[in-house]
């Protein structure tokens, strides 16, 4: 059974940091990429970062560039999202998702939920002002 399990969310003050983890299991993910998405109340889910399974290739959306860092150690099945200088507008439920590796080469595909085959249940991040 394929599973993606997020952890590390919580309540933090503006300017604080959190590190989210996404533990993947149940299949060989070597030909996959992993994306981090977030969804705030009343808003559509948006992609914030994507990483290849090797960890060598990363992409970020404009709102998180310079503040968020996605990473993965090659020997681990866990993807991390380090979030620094958090703002109230970063408050959302954060999800990780896995899709076939080719999605990483197209901006449209990276941001399209339909290109991801497996999803976690999410972890809540709340940033207080």
RAMOCOR-V103203 format. One record per backbone hydrogen bond with DSSP energy under -1.0 kcal/mol. NH is the residue of the N-H (numbers start at 1). CO is the residue of the C=O. Records with the same first field share a line. If there is no record, write none. Layout:
NH->CO + CO
This chain:
3->25
5->23
7->21
12->126
14->128
15->86
16->13
18->83
20->81
21->7
22->79
23->5
24->77
25->3
32->29
33->99
34->51
35->97
36->49
37->95
38->46
39->93
43->40
46->38
48->36
49->36
50->59
51->34
52->57
53->32
55->52
59->50
61->48
64->61
65->61
67->64
68->64
69->82
71->80
76->73
79->22
80->71
81->20
82->69
83->18
84->67
86->16
90->87
91->88
92->125
93->39
94->123
95->37
97->35
98->118
99->33
101->31
103->100
104->101
105->102
106->103
110->106
111->107
115->112
116->113
117->98
118->98
120->96
123->94
125->92
126->10
128->12
